[in-house]
Amino acid sequence: MERIALFGPPGSGKSSIARELAAQAGWLKVEASEAIVFPLAALDELPDGREVMDYLRNALKEERPRVERERAMATFARLRDAYSPDFIARALHEIYTDGPTHDRIVFSGLRGFENAVYCSTHGDLVVYVRAAKDELVARLCRGRGYSREQAIAELDREQSLYGTHGIERIAGLVIDSSTMDPAGACREVLLARERRSRS
């Protein structure tokens, strides 16, 4: 099984690249927030140990309502504190690598340095998607309707909570989405995967 894990700040293009990999190369696209964070955000009390994985597997069969960004970020912190700093990566690996599954998976929307380390040490091609801060701010203003101040605050809060920039140091591939569209980024990811499989 091959796995790609896309990391990067908000507005960097992670989801666009994942959609391109799914559409052009047939990879199964899994959004971490939809698979892990949203189902658990709905709970007042988090399940214990093995129960959480059973709950998440069952949640895959149901429609998962989106939650607001503030609640998703608070849930990320709850999961980190209740289970482990790399819980989201662990859960994605356990749910999507146990039993019959797609042979090529791209995880998108992952957050946190510890999740990147887990993915890297478990054989995923970790891709860090970056863009200049001014470009990220402009994208967040266009895409989410933020003011410039809101966009800057969002980026700063993400960095503080998730340690996003540290991931670039351990990534197997770094893509600057300021200079490359999603199709070009998809090609770069597939080339990196090919080089990696030959080594």
C-alpha positions in Angstrom: 0.0 0.0 0.0 1.2 3.5 -0.9 0.3 6.5 1.1 0.9 10.2 0.6 0.3 12.7 3.5 -0.1 16.3 2.6 0.7 19.0 5.2 0.8 22.7 5.1 -0.8 25.9 6.4 -4.4 26.9 5.5 -4.8 28.0 2.0 -1.7 26.3 0.8 -3.5 24.0 -1.6 -3.4 20.6 0.2 -7.0 19.7 -0.7 -6.7 20.9 -4.3 -3.6 18.7 -4.8 -5.4 15.7 -3.1 -8.4 16.2 -5.4 -6.0 16.2 -8.4 -4.3 13.0 -7.2 -7.7 11.4 -6.9 -9.0 12.6 -10.2 -5.9 12.2 -12.4 -4.2 9.2 -10.8 -7.0 7.3 -9.0 -5.8 7.8 -5.4 -8.3 7.5 -2.6 -8.6 11.0 -1.0 -9.1 11.0 2.7 -9.6 14.4 4.5 -8.4 14.0 8.1 -10.9 16.5 9.4 -13.9 14.6 7.8 -12.6 11.1 8.8 -11.4 11.9 12.3 -12.1 15.3 13.7 -15.7 15.9 12.6 -17.1 12.6 14.0 -15.4 13.1 17.3 -16.3 16.8 17.5 -19.9 15.9 17.9 -19.2 14.0 21.2 -19.3 15.5 24.6 -17.2 12.7 26.0 -14.4 11.0 24.0 -14.4 7.1 23.8 -11.7 5.2 25.5 -8.9 3.2 23.9 -10.1 0.7 21.3 -13.6 2.1 21.4 -12.5 5.3 19.6 -11.3 3.3 16.6 -14.5 1.3 16.5 -16.5 4.5 16.7 -14.5 6.1 13.8 -14.9 3.0 11.6 -18.7 3.1 12.2 -18.7 6.8 11.5 -17.3 6.2 8.0 -20.6 4.6 7.1 -22.6 7.7 8.0 -23.0 11.2 6.7 -20.5 13.4 8.6 -21.7 16.9 9.3 -19.1 19.6 9.0 -18.2 21.5 12.1 -17.1 25.1 12.4 -13.4 25.8 12.3 -13.2 26.9 15.9 -14.8 23.6 17.1 -12.5 21.6 14.8 -9.4 23.3 16.2 -10.7 22.7 19.8 -11.3 19.1 18.9 -7.8 18.7 17.6 -6.5 19.9 20.9 -8.9 17.6 22.8 -7.7 14.6 20.8 -4.0 15.5 21.3 -4.6 15.8 25.1 -6.8 12.7 25.5 -4.9 10.3 23.3 -1.5 11.4 21.9 0.0 14.3 19.8 0.1 12.0 16.8 -3.4 10.5 17.3 -4.9 11.7 14.0 -2.1 10.0 11.9 -2.4 6.9 14.1 -6.1 6.7 13.6 -5.9 7.3 9.8 -3.3 4.5 9.5 -5.3 2.1 11.6 -8.6 2.7 9.9 -7.3 2.9 6.4 -4.6 0.2 6.4 -6.3 -2.6 8.3 -8.2 -5.1 6.2 -9.2 -4.6 2.5 -8.7 -1.0 1.4 -7.6 1.1 -1.5 -3.9 0.4 -2.4 -3.1 4.1 -2.9 -4.3 6.7 -0.3 -3.6 10.4 -0.1 -4.3 11.9 3.4 -5.0 15.6 3.3 -5.7 18.2 5.9 -3.4 16.6 8.5 -2.1 19.0 11.1 0.7 18.9 13.6 4.4 18.1 13.6 3.9 14.9 15.5 1.4 13.6 13.0 4.0 14.3 10.2 6.7 12.4 12.1 4.3 9.4 12.5 3.4 9.4 8.8 7.1 9.7 7.8 8.2 6.9 10.1 5.4 4.7 8.9 6.3 4.8 5.2 4.2 7.7 3.9 5.6 10.2 1.5 5.2 13.4 3.6 4.6 16.4 1.3 4.7 19.9 2.7 2.8 22.4 0.7 3.8 26.0 1.2 3.2 29.4 -0.2 4.4 32.9 0.6 2.5 34.4 3.5 1.0 37.2 1.4 -0.3 34.6 -1.0 -1.8 32.5 1.8 -3.5 35.7 3.2 -4.9 36.5 -0.2 -6.2 33.0 -0.7 -7.9 32.9 2.8 -9.5 36.3 2.1 -10.8 35.1 -1.3 -11.8 31.6 -0.3 -13.1 32.1 3.2 -14.1 35.7 3.2 -11.6 36.7 5.9 -10.3 40.2 6.3 -6.6 40.6 6.0 -6.3 40.7 9.9 -8.4 37.5 10.3 -6.3 35.7 7.7 -3.1 36.6 9.4 -4.5 35.7 12.8 -5.6 32.3 11.4 -2.1 31.5 10.0 -0.5 32.6 13.3 -2.9 30.5 15.4 -2.4 27.4 13.1 1.4 27.8 13.5 1.2 28.1 17.2 -1.2 25.2 17.7 0.2 22.8 15.1 3.9 23.7 14.6 3.2 23.6 10.8 6.5 25.1 9.7 8.6 22.4 11.4 7.1 19.8 9.1 9.0 21.3 6.1 12.3 20.0 7.6 11.2 16.4 7.7 9.1 16.3 4.5 10.1 14.0 1.6 8.9 16.7 -0.8 8.3 20.4 -0.5 6.0 22.1 -3.0 5.6 25.8 -3.4 2.0 26.3 -4.5 2.7 30.0 -5.3 4.6 28.8 -8.4 2.7 25.7 -9.3 -0.9 24.8 -10.0 -2.5 21.7 -8.5 -1.9 19.7 -11.7 1.8 20.5 -11.7 2.0 19.8 -8.0 0.3 16.4 -8.6 2.9 15.6 -11.3 5.7 16.5 -8.8 4.2 14.3 -6.1 3.9 11.4 -8.5 7.5 11.9 -9.7 8.7 12.0 -6.1 6.8 8.8 -5.3 8.4 7.1 -8.4 11.9 8.2 -7.4 11.3 6.9 -3.9 10.0 3.5 -5.0 13.2 3.0 -7.1 15.5 3.8 -4.2 
